[in-house]
Amino acid sequence: MPLGTLDRTPPPFFRQGPSALTKLTFFSALALFLMVADTRFKLTVPLRAGVATVLHPVERALLVPVEMVQGGSSYLLGLRQALSNEEAARRDLARQAERSLRVEQLQTENNRLRALLELRPALTVKSLAAEVLYEAPDPFSRKVVIDRGATHGVALASPVVNEDGVLGQVTRVYPLSSEVTLLIDKDAAIPVLDTRNQLRSAAFGARTGMELRFMAGNADVQVGDLLTTSGVDGIYPPGLPVAKVTVVDRKVDSGFARILLEPVASADAVRHVLVLEPVGRQMPALPEPPADEAKPARKGGRK
């Protein structure tokens, strides 16, 4: 076979075609064109929407195993949490039932002892729900205004409480609103009782919250003691939480101790309160003095 008749062209596999630089330039220009066209003219939006529509069933089908695994694990975790919450609720219910039984027993015993000692029954304090409207504009005092006044039956000096404890006392009554002085006001004072040792004292408002004043340096007061209303003032019912002792500074050079308190009821986040009727309204009236003592003796009568 003559050599001139041989096909000297390379097979298709070995054909190089355009150079690599030419391909890079072409495809870079094409990519740049497509990006500009997509940004300016939104040419690929229909294509993208069509592809997304076609692939959506495939994506949902591929997500089914993942959702099954996640749903199964969430179900098992939720079931375990539900069983744990149910067990905790049962324990709390058992403790509350035991506490309720003890309270009923103590109440029955208290009624029997009062009947035995011929004491008058415990006072039932009337209450009135109110809402805090705004804080008083006076920057040197801590007072709030509530939406209940004289027309609603609010009396002067009525205690104001919430679910945590005592907040303050009504110090000014208007027809449709009232002004409440908070316990942390510098002019506020309330008689308290230490629940640990039944020690009576008076708590006053201060810059840091509240404090016990005129307490002896060796007074039996400890950090963490809970102070409640003593009920000896004829205004606050006994047993309402007031504050907790946070600092006890027994100074050597002074005969008094510096005792700081933290109110149990926060006055900054309160919205709804209860206005209690002063205890003095339900107390028996004071006996009137005899007629001969009611009039003072005259000095130097007429001759």
GULUMFI-674544 format. One line per field, with one value per residue: residue in one letter; residue number from 1; x, y, z of N, C-alpha, C in turn. Coordinates in steps of 0.1 Angstrom, whole numbers, padded with zeros to 4 digits. Layout:
GULUMFI-674544
vofi: [A,...];
bake: [NUM,...];
nxx: [X,...];
nyy: [Y,...];
nzz: [Z,...];
caxx: [X,...];
cayy: [Y,...];
cazz: [Z,...];
cxx: [X,...];
cyy: [Y,...];
czz: [Z,...];
END
This chain:
GULUMFI-674544
vofi: [M,P,L,G,T,L,D,R,T,P,P,P,F,F,R,Q,G,P,S,A,L,T,K,L,T,F,F,S,A,L,A,L,F,L,M,V,A,D,T,R,F,K,L,T,V,P,L,R,A,G,V,A,T,V,L,H,P,V,E,R,A,L,L,V,P,V,E,M,V,Q,G,G,S,S,Y,L,L,G,L,R,Q,A,L,S,N,E,E,A,A,R,R,D,L,A,R,Q,A,E,R,S,L,R,V,E,Q,L,Q,T,E,N,N,R,L,R,A,L,L,E,L,R,P,A,L,T,V,K,S,L,A,A,E,V,L,Y,E,A,P,D,P,F,S,R,K,V,V,I,D,R,G,A,T,H,G,V,A,L,A,S,P,V,V,N,E,D,G,V,L,G,Q,V,T,R,V,Y,P,L,S,S,E,V,T,L,L,I,D,K,D,A,A,I,P,V,L,D,T,R,N,Q,L,R,S,A,A,F,G,A,R,T,G,M,E,L,R,F,M,A,G,N,A,D,V,Q,V,G,D,L,L,T,T,S,G,V,D,G,I,Y,P,P,G,L,P,V,A,K,V,T,V,V,D,R,K,V,D,S,G,F,A,R,I,L,L,E,P,V,A,S,A,D,A,V,R,H,V,L,V,L,E,P,V,G,R,Q,M,P,A,L,P,E,P,P,A,D,E,A,K,P,A,R,K,G,G,R,K];
bake: [1,2,3,4,5,6,7,8,9,10,11,12,13,14,15,16,17,18,19,20,21,22,23,24,25,26,27,28,29,30,31,32,33,34,35,36,37,38,39,40,41,42,43,44,45,46,47,48,49,50,51,52,53,54,55,56,57,58,59,60,61,62,63,64,65,66,67,68,69,70,71,72,73,74,75,76,77,78,79,80,81,82,83,84,85,86,87,88,89,90,91,92,93,94,95,96,97,98,99,100,101,102,103,104,105,106,107,108,109,110,111,112,113,114,115,116,117,118,119,120,121,122,123,124,125,126,127,128,129,130,131,132,133,134,135,136,137,138,139,140,141,142,143,144,145,146,147,148,149,150,151,152,153,154,155,156,157,158,159,160,161,162,163,164,165,166,167,168,169,170,171,172,173,174,175,176,177,178,179,180,181,182,183,184,185,186,187,188,189,190,191,192,193,194,195,196,197,198,199,200,201,202,203,204,205,206,207,208,209,210,211,212,213,214,215,216,217,218,219,220,221,222,223,224,225,226,227,228,229,230,231,232,233,234,235,236,237,238,239,240,241,242,243,244,245,246,247,248,249,250,251,252,253,254,255,256,257,258,259,260,261,262,263,264,265,266,267,268,269,270,271,272,273,274,275,276,277,278,279,280,281,282,283,284,285,286,287,288,289,290,291,292,293,294,295,296,297,298,299,300,301,302,303];
nxx: [0009,0007,0024,0014,-0013,-0021,-0041,-0033,-0045,-0052,-0068,-0103,-0102,-0078,-0078,-0074,-0088,-0100,-0078,-0068,-0068,-0085,-0109,-0112,-0115,-0138,-0159,-0157,-0166,-0191,-0203,-0201,-0218,-0242,-0246,-0249,-0271,-0290,-0291,-0299,-0319,-0334,-0334,-0330,-0348,-0374,-0364,-0351,-0373,-0388,-0370,-0369,-0395,-0397,-0378,-0389,-0408,-0389,-0371,-0389,-0394,-0369,-0366,-0383,-0373,-0355,-0372,-0388,-0369,-0362,-0388,-0394,-0374,-0380,-0405,-0400,-0383,-0401,-0420,-0406,-0400,-0426,-0434,-0415,-0423,-0449,-0444,-0431,-0452,-0470,-0455,-0454,-0482,-0487,-0472,-0485,-0510,-0504,-0495,-0519,-0535,-0523,-0526,-0553,-0557,-0542,-0558,-0582,-0574,-0566,-0591,-0603,-0587,-0591,-0618,-0617,-0602,-0619,-0615,-0618,-0628,-0605,-0596,-0612,-0601,-0611,-0608,-0598,-0595,-0571,-0555,-0523,-0517,-0497,-0464,-0458,-0449,-0430,-0396,-0382,-0395,-0411,-0438,-0469,-0498,-0530,-0560,-0583,-0605,-0621,-0647,-0649,-0646,-0621,-0600,-0583,-0549,-0550,-0536,-0516,-0510,-0494,-0491,-0467,-0461,-0462,-0466,-0470,-0487,-0518,-0518,-0530,-0562,-0583,-0613,-0616,-0592,-0561,-0533,-0504,-0479,-0449,-0431,-0403,-0400,-0386,-0399,-0415,-0427,-0431,-0443,-0427,-0422,-0399,-0398,-0383,-0374,-0394,-0391,-0398,-0399,-0393,-0395,-0380,-0381,-0354,-0325,-0313,-0332,-0348,-0345,-0336,-0340,-0324,-0317,-0303,-0268,-0263,-0285,-0307,-0306,-0303,-0288,-0309,-0332,-0368,-0391,-0422,-0455,-0464,-0488,-0496,-0501,-0527,-0533,-0520,-0527,-0517,-0488,-0482,-0458,-0429,-0401,-0367,-0337,-0307,-0282,-0262,-0246,-0226,-0215,-0186,-0180,-0204,-0236,-0257,-0269,-0263,-0287,-0298,-0324,-0342,-0370,-0397,-0416,-0414,-0414,-0411,-0420,-0447,-0481,-0509,-0527,-0538,-0560,-0562,-0586,-0581,-0571,-0579,-0605,-0621,-0616,-0626,-0645,-0630,-0634,-0655,-0645,-0654,-0680,-0673,-0646,-0643,-0646,-0622,-0609,-0617,-0597,-0593,-0621,-0652,-0660];
nyy: [-0012,0021,0048,0073,0072,0069,0078,0106,0121,0128,0105,0109,0110,0121,0146,0180,0204,0237,0259,0258,0283,0297,0284,0290,0317,0320,0306,0321,0346,0339,0331,0356,0370,0357,0362,0390,0392,0378,0394,0420,0416,0395,0369,0342,0336,0324,0299,0290,0288,0268,0246,0244,0237,0212,0197,0198,0176,0156,0165,0166,0139,0129,0141,0128,0105,0118,0135,0116,0104,0126,0133,0109,0108,0133,0126,0105,0119,0139,0122,0111,0134,0142,0120,0124,0149,0143,0126,0143,0161,0145,0140,0166,0170,0151,0161,0186,0177,0165,0187,0202,0187,0188,0216,0218,0202,0218,0241,0232,0225,0250,0264,0249,0255,0282,0283,0270,0288,0309,0329,0356,0349,0346,0375,0384,0396,0421,0425,0443,0444,0460,0480,0491,0523,0543,0555,0578,0612,0624,0627,0622,0604,0572,0562,0550,0551,0539,0525,0527,0543,0565,0562,0535,0523,0524,0530,0553,0546,0520,0487,0475,0449,0422,0391,0382,0396,0423,0455,0483,0511,0528,0562,0585,0594,0597,0605,0587,0573,0563,0570,0552,0546,0532,0505,0509,0536,0566,0576,0556,0532,0501,0478,0448,0412,0388,0357,0336,0338,0352,0379,0413,0443,0473,0482,0503,0524,0528,0539,0517,0499,0485,0488,0478,0497,0511,0487,0466,0459,0433,0419,0392,0386,0373,0368,0361,0357,0358,0384,0393,0408,0421,0428,0444,0470,0476,0480,0465,0431,0402,0382,0386,0384,0405,0413,0402,0395,0408,0419,0421,0441,0443,0468,0476,0500,0511,0511,0500,0479,0476,0468,0456,0451,0432,0438,0414,0416,0429,0462,0472,0457,0453,0450,0443,0446,0440,0457,0459,0459,0480,0466,0477,0486,0464,0457,0457,0484,0511,0513,0537,0565,0569,0592,0610,0612,0621,0649,0673,0682,0713,0741,0762,0770,0790,0812];
nzz: [0000,-0010,0006,0004,0004,0030,0058,0076,0096,0130,0153,0166,0194,0201,0191,0197,0194,0200,0217,0252,0264,0248,0253,0280,0279,0264,0279,0302,0294,0286,0311,0324,0308,0312,0340,0340,0324,0339,0361,0352,0332,0340,0328,0334,0352,0346,0337,0360,0377,0364,0366,0394,0399,0386,0401,0426,0435,0436,0456,0478,0480,0486,0511,0528,0542,0560,0574,0586,0603,0619,0629,0643,0663,0676,0686,0703,0721,0730,0742,0762,0777,0784,0800,0821,0830,0838,0859,0877,0881,0894,0918,0928,0932,0951,0972,0976,0983,1007,1021,1020,1036,1060,1065,1067,1091,1109,1108,1118,1143,1152,1152,1172,1195,1196,1202,1226,1242,1241,1222,1198,1164,1136,1117,1087,1059,1036,1001,0972,0937,0917,0892,0882,0871,0865,0874,0900,0892,0908,0914,0938,0953,0958,0944,0932,0910,0912,0897,0913,0935,0959,0952,0947,0971,0983,1011,1031,1040,1033,1029,1002,0981,0963,0945,0955,0979,1003,0989,0994,1007,1007,1005,0996,0985,0958,0939,0917,0916,0933,0953,0959,0983,0980,0997,0995,0995,1009,1031,1040,1063,1081,1105,1113,1116,1125,1112,1120,1147,1159,1165,1169,1150,1131,1097,1074,1045,1021,1002,0991,0991,1016,1052,1086,1114,1143,1156,1180,1184,1190,1182,1174,1144,1112,1080,1054,1068,1069,1068,1080,1081,1113,1123,1145,1142,1134,1108,1087,1078,1098,1090,1063,1037,1037,1034,1029,1048,1038,1043,1072,1093,1119,1137,1156,1168,1173,1188,1174,1148,1113,1091,1062,1039,1014,0995,0991,0972,0940,0929,0904,0883,0886,0878,0883,0914,0948,0969,1002,1029,1057,1088,1112,1108,1113,1138,1173,1187,1206,1241,1256,1276,1311,1322,1342,1338,1313,1312,1318,1350,1365,1372,1400,1406,1405,1433];
caxx: [0000,0015,0024,0007,-0027,-0024,-0048,-0025,-0052,-0053,-0081,-0111,-0099,-0066,-0080,-0074,-0098,-0095,-0068,-0074,-0070,-0097,-0121,-0114,-0120,-0152,-0168,-0158,-0175,-0205,-0207,-0203,-0230,-0254,-0248,-0254,-0285,-0299,-0293,-0305,-0331,-0341,-0336,-0330,-0359,-0383,-0356,-0349,-0386,-0391,-0361,-0373,-0408,-0394,-0371,-0396,-0412,-0377,-0366,-0398,-0392,-0356,-0367,-0392,-0365,-0350,-0383,-0392,-0360,-0364,-0400,-0393,-0366,-0387,-0416,-0394,-0378,-0412,-0426,-0397,-0402,-0439,-0434,-0408,-0432,-0460,-0439,-0428,-0465,-0475,-0448,-0459,-0495,-0487,-0467,-0495,-0521,-0500,-0495,-0533,-0541,-0517,-0532,-0567,-0555,-0539,-0569,-0592,-0568,-0567,-0604,-0606,-0580,-0598,-0630,-0614,-0597,-0629,-0609,-0626,-0622,-0595,-0602,-0613,-0598,-0617,-0598,-0603,-0585,-0568,-0544,-0513,-0518,-0484,-0457,-0459,-0438,-0421,-0384,-0377,-0403,-0415,-0452,-0476,-0512,-0539,-0573,-0594,-0605,-0631,-0660,-0648,-0645,-0607,-0599,-0569,-0540,-0552,-0525,-0516,-0502,-0496,-0489,-0454,-0461,-0467,-0460,-0470,-0499,-0525,-0515,-0538,-0573,-0591,-0626,-0614,-0578,-0555,-0518,-0498,-0465,-0442,-0422,-0390,-0400,-0378,-0408,-0424,-0424,-0440,-0439,-0424,-0419,-0389,-0405,-0374,-0373,-0406,-0386,-0406,-0392,-0399,-0387,-0381,-0376,-0341,-0321,-0309,-0344,-0353,-0335,-0341,-0333,-0324,-0316,-0291,-0257,-0263,-0299,-0307,-0310,-0294,-0290,-0319,-0345,-0379,-0398,-0436,-0462,-0467,-0503,-0498,-0504,-0541,-0534,-0516,-0530,-0504,-0483,-0479,-0444,-0425,-0387,-0357,-0325,-0296,-0269,-0261,-0233,-0225,-0203,-0180,-0179,-0217,-0245,-0267,-0264,-0268,-0294,-0304,-0335,-0347,-0385,-0401,-0425,-0408,-0423,-0408,-0427,-0460,-0492,-0521,-0525,-0550,-0561,-0569,-0592,-0573,-0575,-0585,-0619,-0628,-0613,-0637,-0643,-0624,-0644,-0656,-0642,-0665,-0684,-0665,-0632,-0643,-0644,-0611,-0612,-0615,-0588,-0597,-0635,-0657,-0664];
cayy: [0000,0033,0057,0085,0069,0067,0090,0110,0129,0121,0100,0119,0110,0128,0159,0190,0215,0251,0259,0259,0297,0301,0278,0297,0331,0319,0303,0332,0356,0334,0332,0370,0375,0351,0369,0403,0391,0374,0405,0431,0413,0383,0359,0329,0334,0313,0286,0286,0284,0255,0236,0242,0230,0198,0191,0198,0163,0148,0170,0161,0124,0127,0146,0119,0097,0127,0139,0104,0102,0137,0131,0098,0113,0143,0120,0098,0128,0145,0112,0110,0146,0141,0111,0130,0160,0137,0120,0155,0166,0136,0142,0179,0168,0144,0170,0195,0170,0163,0200,0206,0179,0194,0229,0215,0198,0230,0250,0226,0226,0264,0267,0243,0262,0295,0281,0267,0300,0319,0340,0359,0343,0354,0386,0381,0409,0423,0430,0450,0443,0473,0480,0502,0532,0549,0559,0592,0619,0629,0619,0620,0594,0560,0561,0546,0555,0528,0529,0525,0554,0565,0557,0521,0518,0524,0538,0558,0537,0506,0480,0471,0437,0414,0376,0380,0401,0437,0465,0496,0516,0540,0575,0596,0588,0605,0598,0575,0568,0564,0571,0542,0548,0519,0502,0514,0550,0570,0579,0545,0523,0490,0469,0435,0401,0378,0344,0326,0340,0360,0392,0424,0455,0482,0483,0516,0525,0533,0540,0504,0490,0487,0486,0478,0508,0511,0474,0464,0452,0418,0414,0379,0387,0367,0369,0351,0357,0363,0393,0394,0419,0417,0430,0451,0484,0478,0483,0453,0418,0395,0371,0389,0386,0419,0414,0392,0401,0406,0423,0423,0447,0446,0477,0475,0513,0516,0502,0495,0471,0480,0456,0459,0442,0432,0435,0402,0420,0439,0472,0477,0449,0450,0455,0442,0445,0439,0467,0453,0468,0481,0457,0485,0487,0452,0456,0462,0498,0514,0517,0552,0568,0573,0606,0619,0613,0627,0663,0676,0690,0728,0746,0775,0773,0802,0812];
cazz: [0000,-0010,0018,0001,0006,0044,0065,0086,0106,0143,0157,0173,0208,0203,0186,0207,0191,0204,0228,0266,0267,0240,0260,0292,0275,0259,0290,0312,0288,0287,0325,0327,0301,0319,0352,0337,0319,0350,0371,0346,0325,0347,0317,0339,0363,0342,0337,0374,0383,0359,0372,0408,0399,0383,0411,0439,0439,0439,0469,0488,0482,0494,0525,0536,0553,0570,0582,0594,0614,0629,0636,0653,0675,0684,0693,0715,0731,0736,0750,0775,0785,0789,0811,0832,0835,0845,0872,0885,0885,0904,0931,0933,0936,0964,0983,0978,0990,1021,1027,1022,1047,1073,1067,1073,1104,1117,1108,1127,1157,1156,1156,1185,1205,1198,1209,1240,1249,1239,1214,1187,1152,1129,1109,1073,1052,1023,0991,0959,0927,0910,0882,0883,0860,0862,0885,0903,0886,0918,0913,0951,0961,0951,0945,0920,0910,0908,0891,0922,0944,0970,0947,0947,0984,0988,1022,1033,1047,1030,1024,0988,0980,0951,0948,0962,0993,1005,0980,1000,1015,1001,1012,0991,0978,0949,0936,0908,0917,0946,0953,0968,0986,0981,1009,0993,0996,1021,1042,1043,1075,1084,1115,1108,1125,1120,1113,1126,1162,1164,1169,1163,1147,1121,1085,1068,1031,1020,0988,0986,0993,1029,1063,1099,1121,1158,1161,1188,1177,1193,1179,1167,1130,1103,1066,1049,1076,1063,1077,1077,1089,1126,1126,1157,1139,1131,1093,1079,1084,1102,1082,1049,1034,1035,1029,1034,1053,1029,1049,1087,1096,1133,1139,1169,1174,1174,1195,1165,1137,1100,1086,1049,1035,1000,0995,0984,0961,0932,0925,0891,0872,0890,0870,0890,0928,0956,0979,1014,1039,1070,1099,1122,1106,1118,1153,1182,1190,1219,1251,1259,1290,1320,1321,1351,1333,1300,1313,1327,1362,1364,1382,1405,1404,1411,1447];
cxx: [0009,0013,0016,-0008,-0031,-0031,-0039,-0032,-0053,-0067,-0089,-0107,-0087,-0067,-0081,-0084,-0092,-0086,-0075,-0076,-0082,-0109,-0123,-0120,-0135,-0162,-0168,-0167,-0189,-0211,-0210,-0216,-0243,-0257,-0254,-0269,-0295,-0301,-0301,-0319,-0339,-0344,-0337,-0340,-0369,-0376,-0355,-0362,-0390,-0383,-0366,-0386,-0406,-0388,-0378,-0401,-0400,-0371,-0375,-0396,-0379,-0357,-0376,-0384,-0360,-0361,-0388,-0383,-0361,-0377,-0400,-0385,-0373,-0399,-0411,-0389,-0390,-0420,-0419,-0399,-0415,-0440,-0427,-0417,-0444,-0456,-0436,-0442,-0471,-0468,-0453,-0473,-0496,-0482,-0478,-0507,-0517,-0500,-0510,-0539,-0535,-0523,-0546,-0566,-0552,-0550,-0580,-0587,-0568,-0581,-0608,-0600,-0587,-0611,-0628,-0610,-0607,-0623,-0618,-0620,-0613,-0602,-0601,-0611,-0604,-0607,-0605,-0592,-0583,-0556,-0536,-0514,-0504,-0477,-0457,-0447,-0428,-0408,-0378,-0385,-0406,-0429,-0458,-0491,-0520,-0553,-0585,-0593,-0616,-0644,-0660,-0646,-0631,-0606,-0584,-0562,-0543,-0539,-0527,-0506,-0504,-0493,-0477,-0455,-0466,-0459,-0460,-0484,-0505,-0524,-0523,-0549,-0580,-0604,-0624,-0600,-0572,-0540,-0513,-0483,-0459,-0434,-0408,-0389,-0393,-0387,-0417,-0418,-0435,-0435,-0438,-0421,-0410,-0396,-0396,-0374,-0384,-0401,-0393,-0397,-0400,-0390,-0390,-0375,-0362,-0337,-0318,-0321,-0351,-0342,-0343,-0333,-0334,-0325,-0303,-0280,-0257,-0277,-0298,-0313,-0299,-0298,-0299,-0332,-0356,-0387,-0412,-0442,-0465,-0482,-0506,-0502,-0519,-0543,-0532,-0521,-0517,-0501,-0481,-0464,-0440,-0411,-0379,-0344,-0314,-0282,-0271,-0247,-0233,-0213,-0199,-0182,-0193,-0226,-0255,-0261,-0270,-0274,-0301,-0314,-0337,-0362,-0388,-0409,-0418,-0418,-0421,-0416,-0441,-0470,-0506,-0519,-0539,-0549,-0569,-0575,-0583,-0579,-0583,-0600,-0627,-0625,-0625,-0634,-0637,-0635,-0644,-0652,-0654,-0668,-0676,-0651,-0631,-0641,-0632,-0615,-0608,-0606,-0593,-0612,-0640,-0661,-0678];
cyy: [0012,0042,0069,0084,0068,0080,0094,0119,0121,0116,0111,0120,0120,0143,0169,0201,0228,0249,0261,0274,0302,0296,0286,0311,0330,0316,0314,0343,0352,0335,0347,0375,0369,0358,0382,0402,0387,0386,0417,0427,0401,0372,0345,0326,0323,0299,0281,0281,0270,0244,0233,0234,0215,0191,0190,0184,0154,0152,0165,0146,0121,0132,0137,0111,0106,0132,0128,0102,0113,0136,0120,0102,0123,0136,0112,0108,0135,0135,0111,0122,0146,0132,0117,0141,0154,0131,0132,0161,0158,0138,0155,0177,0161,0153,0181,0189,0168,0176,0205,0199,0185,0208,0227,0211,0210,0239,0245,0227,0241,0269,0261,0251,0276,0294,0277,0279,0311,0332,0343,0353,0352,0364,0381,0395,0410,0429,0435,0449,0456,0471,0493,0510,0537,0552,0574,0600,0625,0621,0616,0610,0583,0557,0557,0550,0543,0533,0527,0537,0553,0560,0542,0515,0518,0534,0542,0548,0523,0499,0476,0460,0431,0399,0373,0385,0416,0446,0479,0498,0528,0552,0586,0590,0599,0598,0586,0569,0570,0564,0561,0545,0535,0517,0508,0529,0554,0573,0568,0537,0513,0482,0455,0425,0391,0364,0334,0326,0348,0374,0403,0436,0463,0483,0496,0516,0532,0533,0526,0494,0493,0484,0485,0488,0505,0496,0472,0456,0437,0412,0401,0380,0382,0369,0358,0350,0364,0372,0394,0405,0413,0418,0438,0466,0487,0481,0471,0440,0410,0384,0374,0391,0400,0419,0403,0400,0398,0409,0426,0428,0451,0454,0476,0489,0519,0506,0496,0488,0477,0468,0461,0448,0443,0429,0422,0405,0431,0449,0477,0469,0445,0457,0455,0440,0443,0450,0461,0464,0469,0473,0465,0487,0475,0450,0462,0476,0500,0518,0532,0554,0571,0588,0615,0621,0620,0642,0666,0685,0704,0732,0760,0778,0786,0801,0817];
czz: [0000,0002,0016,0004,0020,0049,0077,0097,0119,0146,0165,0188,0211,0197,0197,0206,0195,0216,0241,0269,0260,0248,0273,0290,0272,0271,0300,0307,0288,0301,0329,0320,0308,0332,0350,0332,0330,0359,0365,0340,0330,0336,0323,0349,0358,0342,0351,0380,0377,0365,0386,0408,0396,0394,0425,0444,0443,0453,0480,0491,0489,0508,0534,0546,0564,0579,0591,0606,0624,0636,0647,0665,0683,0692,0705,0726,0738,0746,0764,0784,0791,0801,0823,0838,0843,0859,0882,0890,0896,0918,0937,0939,0949,0975,0986,0986,1005,1028,1030,1034,1060,1076,1073,1087,1114,1118,1118,1141,1161,1160,1170,1197,1207,1206,1224,1248,1248,1232,1203,1174,1145,1119,1094,1066,1039,1014,0979,0949,0920,0901,0883,0870,0855,0875,0887,0897,0896,0918,0927,0959,0952,0953,0932,0922,0905,0904,0900,0932,0954,0965,0946,0960,0990,1000,1024,1042,1044,1025,1010,0987,0966,0954,0955,0977,0993,0996,0987,1007,1008,1010,1008,0983,0971,0946,0927,0908,0931,0944,0964,0970,0988,0993,1007,0993,1009,1033,1046,1055,1077,1095,1110,1120,1119,1123,1120,1142,1168,1170,1161,1161,1137,1110,1079,1053,1031,1005,0983,0987,1006,1040,1076,1107,1136,1163,1168,1180,1179,1190,1171,1153,1121,1089,1061,1057,1068,1073,1071,1085,1102,1130,1138,1154,1135,1116,1085,1086,1088,1092,1068,1047,1031,1028,1035,1038,1043,1035,1064,1090,1111,1136,1154,1176,1176,1181,1187,1154,1124,1093,1073,1045,1020,1000,0986,0972,0953,0927,0911,0880,0876,0881,0877,0905,0935,0967,0991,1023,1052,1081,1109,1120,1111,1133,1161,1185,1204,1229,1254,1273,1298,1319,1330,1347,1320,1301,1322,1339,1361,1376,1386,1402,1410,1425,1448];
END
